[in-house]
Amino acid sequence: MWFTERPDANFLRVMSSMTRGPVDGSLSGNALRGLRMTIDYPRALAWFTRGR
């Protein structure tokens, strides 16, 4: 797995403009590849379990 860092303020401005709040960072989908994610939107909860 590879990681990168973007000190570029454009990322923060552009991504935050598309959401309700500020975006401080992001995580690529391949980082979650081995996990199953269940989201409870009304309660603002998320669970991660090992996938198949």
PyMOL commands that set and color helices and strands:
alter all, ss='L'
color gray80, all
select helices_A, chain A and resi 9-17+29-32
alter helices_A, ss='H'
color red, helices_A
select strands_A, chain A and resi 35-40+45-50
alter strands_A, ss='S'
color yellow, strands_A
deselect
rebuild
show_as cartoon
